[in-house]
Amino acid sequence: GRTELVMTLFGEYAKINHGTVKMEGKEIAVHSSREAMQYGISLVPEDRKQHGLVLIQSILRNISLANLDRFATFMRIDDVAELKESMDFAKSLAIKAPNLHAKADSLSGGNQQKVALSRWLATEPRVLILDEPTQGIDVGAKAEIHSLMAELVRQGISIIMISSELPEILGMSDRVLVMAEGRVMAVLERAEATQETIMAYAGGEAVQRQA
C-alpha cells in the first residue's frame, strides 16, 4: 500500500474518506495533482519509463513539462526561458547527455532518473515524494541521488521516500514508517529502526503501533 498511499496524497489515486492530511500543522484537502502542486507537493513516481518521463520527448521538454505555465506568454512558450531553466537543472544534477535536445529514451537509467527529478524540482516543492528513487540504476548514480537528497533536505525540502532496500532506508531516513497489507504498522525513529525491527513489522509479526 505504499505507492497507493503517496499517490493518494498527490491526488492521483483515490479520494481520502477517512482521516486528515496536515501540512505544517494546517489541514489540507488534495483532490488532484494540480492541487497538490499548489500546496508544494511533488511526486517522482516509481516507474519512470511509464509514468515519470515522456521517453520520445527531449530532455528539455521533460524537465519543463510540469512548469509550462511559467514559460507561457501570449499563447506561446518562451523558448529562451525554458532552455535556461532546463540547462540550470541539467548542470546542477550533472545529467550526462550530448545536449538537451536528446530524447529521454537515449539516456542511462541514472540520467533518466535525474531528468525526472529535475522536472519536479523545477516546481519548487516543499514536500518531495520519491517512490523507489534509485531502483534500476548503477551504484555511482545511486550515490549521486543520495547526495542530492541530502542537499535538498539541507535546503529545507522535506522528502518522503519509498524504498524496498533496507540499507537505503536505514542510511537515508530520519523516521521510518512501515506498512503491511495497506496499513501503517509502525513509525520508528532513526535510533530504534533496525533491519530486524522493520522486517518484523513489515511481516506483521510485531504488535501494531499507532503513528
Backbone torsions as a table, in degrees:
resi	resn	phi	psi	omega
1	GLY	NA	5.1	-176.2
2	ARG	-64.8	-51.5	-179.0
3	THR	-64.7	-40.5	179.0
4	GLU	-61.0	-37.2	179.8
5	LEU	-64.2	-50.3	-176.6
6	VAL	-71.6	-31.9	175.6
7	MET	-65.0	-34.5	176.3
8	THR	-67.9	-42.2	177.3
9	LEU	-60.3	-30.3	-179.4
10	PHE	-89.3	1.5	175.7
11	GLY	79.8	19.6	-172.9
12	GLU	-117.3	2.4	-175.2
13	TYR	-119.6	-60.7	-178.4
14	ALA	-152.7	162.0	176.8
15	LYS	-78.6	143.0	177.0
16	ILE	-80.9	114.2	-179.6
17	ASN	-112.3	-1.2	174.5
18	HIS	-138.0	138.8	177.4
19	GLY	81.3	-177.5	-177.7
20	THR	-136.3	160.6	174.5
21	VAL	-116.1	126.7	178.4
22	LYS	-119.7	140.6	178.2
23	MET	-129.8	119.8	-176.3
24	GLU	53.5	39.9	175.5
25	GLY	84.9	-5.7	-178.1
26	LYS	-111.0	135.8	179.5
27	GLU	-71.6	134.9	178.3
28	ILE	-126.6	155.8	176.8
29	ALA	-124.8	118.7	-177.9
30	VAL	-114.3	120.1	-178.7
31	HIS	-112.5	-7.6	-178.9
32	SER	-158.2	164.9	178.2
33	SER	-64.3	-33.3	177.8
34	ARG	-62.2	-43.6	177.2
35	GLU	-64.1	-40.1	178.7
36	ALA	-59.3	-43.4	179.9
37	MET	-65.3	-34.4	177.4
38	GLN	-64.6	-31.0	176.0
39	TYR	-81.9	-5.9	-179.3
40	GLY	89.7	25.0	178.4
41	ILE	-105.9	129.1	177.1
42	SER	-129.2	153.2	-175.9
43	LEU	-134.7	122.9	170.3
44	VAL	-98.0	110.0	-171.4
45	PRO	-72.4	165.2	-177.0
46	GLU	-64.0	-47.5	-176.5
47	ASP	-95.0	92.1	-174.4
48	ARG	-66.7	-30.0	-177.4
49	LYS	-74.8	-33.3	-179.3
50	GLN	-88.9	-40.0	-172.0
51	HIS	-123.6	-16.9	-174.4
52	GLY	-93.7	-22.9	-175.6
53	LEU	-138.6	156.6	167.0
54	VAL	-102.8	97.4	-167.8
55	LEU	-62.7	-28.8	-178.2
56	ILE	-84.4	-4.4	178.1
57	GLN	-95.0	164.0	-179.0
58	SER	-72.9	164.6	174.3
59	ILE	-57.9	-45.0	-178.9
60	LEU	-55.6	-50.5	-176.7
61	ARG	-69.5	-32.9	177.6
62	ASN	-65.8	-39.2	-180.0
63	ILE	-68.1	-39.9	-173.4
64	SER	-88.3	-6.2	-169.9
65	LEU	-57.0	-39.0	-177.8
66	ALA	-82.7	-0.5	-173.7
67	ASN	-131.8	23.7	-174.4
68	LEU	-61.2	-28.9	180.0
69	ASP	-63.3	-24.5	178.4
70	ARG	-73.9	-21.1	-177.8
71	PHE	-106.5	-1.9	-177.0
72	ALA	-85.2	127.6	175.3
73	THR	-137.6	120.7	177.1
74	PHE	51.8	52.4	174.2
75	MET	67.4	21.5	175.5
76	ARG	-142.6	160.5	-179.8
77	ILE	-92.3	133.0	174.7
78	ASP	-77.6	94.8	-174.9
79	ASP	-61.2	-34.5	-178.2
80	VAL	-66.6	-47.0	179.5
81	ALA	-65.4	-40.2	178.5
82	GLU	-61.7	-45.2	-179.2
83	LEU	-65.1	-42.8	-178.5
84	LYS	-61.0	-47.6	-178.5
85	GLU	-65.4	-41.2	179.6
86	SER	-64.0	-39.0	177.9
87	MET	-65.1	-38.9	179.0
88	ASP	-61.2	-44.1	180.0
89	PHE	-70.5	-40.2	179.0
90	ALA	-60.3	-37.2	179.5
91	LYS	-73.5	-46.4	-176.1
92	SER	-67.7	-29.8	178.7
93	LEU	-97.5	3.5	177.5
94	ALA	53.9	50.0	177.1
95	ILE	-74.0	124.2	-177.0
96	LYS	-94.8	111.7	-179.4
97	ALA	-160.4	155.2	178.9
98	PRO	-58.2	-42.4	177.6
99	ASN	-165.9	174.2	-175.9
100	LEU	-75.2	-7.2	178.8
101	HIS	-90.9	-3.6	175.9
102	ALA	-66.5	144.4	-179.3
103	LYS	-73.8	148.9	-177.5
104	ALA	-61.7	-31.2	-177.8
105	ASP	-74.1	-4.8	177.1
106	SER	-88.9	-5.2	-174.8
107	LEU	-92.1	159.5	172.2
108	SER	-69.6	165.8	-179.9
109	GLY	-58.2	-41.1	-179.7
110	GLY	-65.1	-40.9	179.7
111	ASN	-72.9	-32.3	173.2
112	GLN	-61.7	-41.3	-180.0
113	GLN	-65.8	-36.2	177.3
114	LYS	-64.4	-37.5	177.6
115	VAL	-65.7	-44.2	178.3
116	ALA	-60.8	-40.7	177.4
117	LEU	-64.8	-42.1	-178.8
118	SER	-59.0	-41.6	-179.2
119	ARG	-55.9	-45.9	-173.9
120	TRP	-85.2	-25.1	172.6
121	LEU	-67.3	-29.3	178.6
122	ALA	-65.8	-17.9	177.4
123	THR	-81.4	-1.7	-179.5
124	GLU	56.1	60.3	-176.0
125	PRO	-73.1	153.9	169.3
126	ARG	-95.7	-30.5	175.7
127	VAL	-127.4	121.6	-179.8
128	LEU	-112.5	119.4	178.7
129	ILE	-97.8	124.0	-179.6
130	LEU	-118.3	112.0	-179.9
131	ASP	-96.4	108.9	-177.3
132	GLU	51.1	62.8	-172.3
133	PRO	-67.3	-20.4	-177.7
134	THR	-117.4	17.5	-179.6
135	GLN	-69.1	128.8	174.7
136	GLY	74.3	21.2	177.0
137	ILE	-122.3	159.6	-174.1
138	ASP	-76.0	172.1	-173.4
139	VAL	-61.5	-41.5	-179.4
140	GLY	-63.8	-44.5	178.9
141	ALA	-66.5	-35.3	178.8
142	LYS	-62.1	-43.7	178.8
143	ALA	-63.0	-37.6	178.3
144	GLU	-65.5	-40.8	178.8
145	ILE	-64.8	-42.6	178.8
146	HIS	-62.4	-41.9	178.8
147	SER	-63.3	-41.2	177.7
148	LEU	-63.1	-43.1	178.8
149	MET	-59.5	-44.2	179.4
150	ALA	-62.2	-39.9	179.4
151	GLU	-67.2	-39.3	178.9
152	LEU	-62.7	-39.5	177.3
153	VAL	-64.4	-40.2	177.4
154	ARG	-62.6	-28.7	179.0
155	GLN	-80.8	-5.3	176.6
156	GLY	103.2	4.3	177.6
157	ILE	-85.2	131.2	175.6
158	SER	-87.1	137.8	-178.4
159	ILE	-119.4	129.9	169.0
160	ILE	-105.9	114.7	-177.3
161	MET	-111.9	131.7	170.0
162	ILE	-102.8	132.2	178.6
163	SER	-150.7	145.1	175.1
164	SER	-96.4	-2.5	-177.3
165	GLU	-100.2	112.2	-178.0
166	LEU	-60.4	-41.7	177.4
167	PRO	-58.5	-37.4	178.3
168	GLU	-67.2	-43.5	178.4
169	ILE	-60.1	-49.0	-176.4
170	LEU	-70.3	-30.0	-177.6
171	GLY	-82.0	-25.2	-172.0
172	MET	-110.0	-18.5	-166.6
173	SER	-93.6	143.3	168.7
174	ASP	-89.4	-33.5	173.7
175	ARG	-138.5	149.1	-179.7
176	VAL	-122.7	120.7	175.7
177	LEU	-101.6	121.5	-176.4
178	VAL	-104.0	130.7	179.6
179	MET	-118.8	151.3	173.7
180	ALA	-151.1	130.7	179.0
181	GLU	53.4	38.2	175.5
182	GLY	80.0	6.5	-178.6
183	ARG	-120.3	148.1	174.5
184	VAL	-77.5	120.3	-178.5
185	MET	-95.4	-30.8	-178.7
186	ALA	-166.1	153.2	168.9
187	VAL	-122.8	114.4	-173.1
188	LEU	-111.0	134.5	172.0
189	GLU	-74.3	159.5	-176.6
190	ARG	-51.3	-43.6	-175.0
191	ALA	-64.5	-28.7	-177.5
192	GLU	-101.2	-2.4	-178.6
193	ALA	-86.4	114.2	175.1
194	THR	-127.5	165.1	179.6
195	GLN	-59.8	-41.9	-178.2
196	GLU	-65.9	-42.4	-178.9
197	THR	-65.4	-44.8	-179.5
198	ILE	-62.3	-45.7	-178.5
199	MET	-65.0	-34.3	179.0
200	ALA	-65.1	-44.6	178.4
201	TYR	-69.1	-40.5	-179.3
202	ALA	-63.9	-30.7	179.1
203	GLY	-88.0	1.0	178.7
204	GLY	74.8	15.1	-176.8
205	GLU	-82.2	-24.4	-177.9
206	ALA	-95.7	160.5	177.5
207	VAL	-69.5	134.3	-177.7
208	GLN	-61.6	135.5	175.7
209	ARG	-111.5	137.2	-179.1
210	GLN	-79.2	142.7	177.6
211	ALA	-67.3	NA	NA
